[in-house]
């Protein structure tokens, strides 16, 4: 898996994701909290959150890549 897109209105907690190739995480369509640990990823990672008024809290741990 190289990318992940999450949408909806229920909180998402992925805990630890073991993929070393995650490069894109898009939760801009999520209207609830999002938590994930992508520390296994060695790719440069881009994480996009929801900046709207219904956005939930976002907690993301990234890996060793040059993240943005």
N, C-alpha and C positions, 0 to 999 in steps of 0.2 A: 504494500500500500504506500503510495507516495503523496496522496492528498486526502483530506477529510473535510466534508461539508456537513454542518449540523443545522437543522431548521426545526422550528416548532415553538411550543410555549411551556414545555416541561423541563425542569432542571436536568442536566446531563453531567454525570461523574464517570469518566472513563478509567479512573485510577491510573495504573501504569500501562502505557502502550509500548509494546516491545519492538515495533518496527524500527529498523535503523534507517529507513529511506523516506520518512515523512518530511515533506518540504513545504506543504501548504495546508493551513488549517483555517477554514472560513466558518465562523459562527455568526456572521452578519445577519442571518435569518432566524436567529434564536432569540426569543423573548424571555429568557430565563437564565439562571446561573449555569456556568460551564466550568468544569474542573478536569484537568488532565495532566499527566506527567509524560512528556515526550523525551525524556533525558537520554533514551537509547538512540535517538536520531543523530546521525552524523552529517546530515545535509543542512545547508543554509535554509532556515525555516522562516516563512512569512505567516504571521497570525493576524487575521482580520476579525475584529469584534463588532458587535452591534452598538452603535453610538446613539441610537434613538432613545426616546423617553421610557420605553418599556424594556430597556436592556437590563439584564441581570449582572451579577458579579462574575468576573472571569478570572480564573487562576490557572496559569499555564506554566509548566516548567519545560524549558527547551534543552536541546542537547548541545553537542560540541561544535555545530556549524556556525557560520557567520549570520546570525539571525537578525530579522528586521521586525 
